[in-house]
Amino acid sequence: MAIGVFDSGVGGLTIHRTLVERLPHADFIYLGDQANIPYGGRSGEEIVELTRAGCERLFDAGCSLVVLACNTASGVALRRLQQTWLPDYRKALGRPVNVLGIIVPTIEAATGLPWEHEAERRGEKVEKLDVLAVFCTPATARSRVYEIEIDKRRQDVAVFSEPCPNIVPLIESGAGAAELAKEVEGHVKAISTRIGRPPDRAILGCTHYEIIADLFRAALPPGTPLIHQPGATADALIRYLERHPEYEAGTGGLRRFLTTGRPGAQHELVEAFWGGPLSFEQA
Ligand code: DGL
């Protein structure tokens, strides 16, 4: 059995790359839904259906676990799929399968608290408000997943999401650093105006933003900590596999890359996300 990694395109390779580095012997199959990217401007129903189809494709290919390496799919579709589709699908398949997202690990890294601590902090006196900015796609911002889930754990963290509708299309179309820097600066300014001051910390809550993290660093006040989503996801997956030996991750170091888009070699964008070119099979 292998670990599946799903994203709306190739941005999830930023997460995948770290998973592969941290679990070098595990078998991995990556699926990029390049025929349907971007998810960030789609409706909730569309995102749920596309994410379900992607997971099913990865389970068919021999995966036991699927990591949604996409904030939009994790924020909008994961809970729905876990509650409505997965239980019956698992029964029909007759073997353990599960789907995990990247938002919970990111929130754990941002709050320093696992889920179990949810209620403990309620009622505690708030001494100093820690303001966290989440830069993300419009669909992730609309889901309010970061606000809702962080608020369950930490009353002393205020979360502000900033939807950035143009950044993914700009990166996908090969925009240059100057154009992207202007877009990022505009969003940092907008969210700082909304908050009344710059944020204390930030989450780059979209796979694509990892490759322009330096532009966010330059636009935010010097030294603003950025929560590292690939590292947080790898830590969480390793802990999950230790606790759940029923999900075999394999030992052969398999690396397969599937796409719903055009199969074959992919360069520029893939190099930015993965660090080198890759060859994709038709999903
Ligand atoms: N992978 C998506 C995310 O992390 C960004 C690309 C898209 O909009 O599909 O939200």
Boltz pocket constraint, residues with backbone or C-beta under 6 A from the ligand:
constraints:
  - pocket:
      binder: B
      contacts: [[A, 7], [A, 8], [A, 9], [A, 11], [A, 12], [A, 37], [A, 38], [A, 39], [A, 40], [A, 41], [A, 69], [A, 70], [A, 71], [A, 72], [A, 73], [A, 137], [A, 140], [A, 168], [A, 205], [A, 206], [A, 207], [A, 208]]
      max_distance: 6.0
